[in-house]
Amino acid sequence: MTAIRQEVLNYIDEIPDAQLEALRPILRLLTSADHIIIETDLTDDEKATIAAGREEYKANPNSFVPLEEKL
């Protein structure tokens, strides 16, 4: 086992079970064959659209349909 793999596993061992779910999305990205591009140079309009969607979700999260079922 490489040193970095052992270090990451040690970090995971320290995370409380209730917080492990937060790792799932990034682990899926890192192990996926799909190449995902994360844009960081958003326009002001794109940022406003994202902010509006987040506010709408906060106001009524039950009106949204999840993209995938929880495992």
HELIX and SHEET records of a PDB file:
HELIX    1   1 ALA A    3  GLU A   14  1                                  12    
HELIX    2   2 ASP A   17  LEU A   23  5                                   7    
HELIX    3   3 ARG A   24  THR A   31  1                                   8    
HELIX    4   4 ASP A   44  ALA A   59  1                                  16    
HELIX    5   5 PRO A   61  SER A   63  5                                   3    
END                                                                             
